């Protein structure tokens, strides 16, 4: 997988094209482009014009596949034991 610097993650991460990410996540390409438009996933534009999606952004707690799921994921806090 190609690696690029993700400005949102502030590190070098693996990136895939929109079609491969849609297949991996189990959604349509149209859904992926909606998520990109809403900035629900991190992207890098390749010099050729192709949009590549940061795979690390798919694993963050803020990533959500369905409306309302993102807010729930962001509100979730792990239990801290002392």
C-alpha positions in Angstrom: 0.0 0.0 0.0 1.3 3.5 -0.7 2.1 5.7 2.2 1.7 9.4 2.4 1.8 12.0 5.1 -1.7 12.6 6.5 -2.1 16.2 7.7 -5.0 15.2 10.0 -3.1 12.3 11.7 0.2 14.2 11.6 2.1 11.1 10.5 2.8 8.9 7.6 0.0 6.4 7.0 -1.1 3.9 4.4 -3.6 5.2 1.8 -5.9 3.5 -0.6 -8.0 4.7 -3.5 -11.7 5.3 -2.9 -12.9 2.1 -4.6 -10.7 -0.2 -2.5 -11.7 1.6 0.7 -15.4 1.3 -0.2 -14.9 -2.4 -0.7 -13.0 -2.8 2.5 -15.6 -0.9 4.6 -18.5 -2.4 2.8 -20.1 0.7 1.4 -20.6 2.2 -2.1 -18.2 4.6 -3.8 -21.0 7.2 -3.5 -21.1 6.8 0.2 -17.3 7.2 0.4 -17.4 10.4 -1.6 -20.1 11.7 0.8 -17.9 10.9 3.7 -15.0 12.7 2.0 -17.2 15.7 1.4 -18.2 15.7 5.1 -14.6 15.2 6.1 -15.4 12.0 8.0 -12.3 10.4 6.6 -8.8 11.9 5.9 -7.7 12.2 2.3 -4.7 13.1 0.2 -5.0 14.2 -3.4 -2.3 12.5 -5.5 -0.5 14.6 -8.1 -2.5 12.7 -10.8 -5.7 14.0 -9.2 -6.7 10.7 -7.6 -8.1 10.9 -4.1 -6.5 8.5 -1.6 -8.1 7.8 1.8 -6.0 7.5 4.9 -6.6 4.0 6.3 -5.8 5.2 9.9 -8.8 7.5 9.8 -11.0 4.5 9.4 -9.8 3.2 12.7 -10.2 6.3 14.8 -13.0 6.6 17.4 -14.5 9.6 15.5 -15.1 7.5 12.3 -18.7 6.5 11.8 -20.5 4.5 9.2 -24.0 5.7 10.0 -25.5 9.1 11.0 -25.4 9.7 14.7 -22.8 7.0 15.2 -20.0 9.6 15.0 -21.3 11.6 17.9 -21.7 8.5 20.0 -18.1 7.4 19.2 -16.8 10.8 20.1 -18.7 10.9 23.4 -17.5 7.4 24.4 -14.8 7.5 27.0 -13.0 4.5 28.3 -13.4 3.6 31.9 -10.4 4.7 33.9 -9.5 2.6 37.0 -7.4 3.9 39.7 
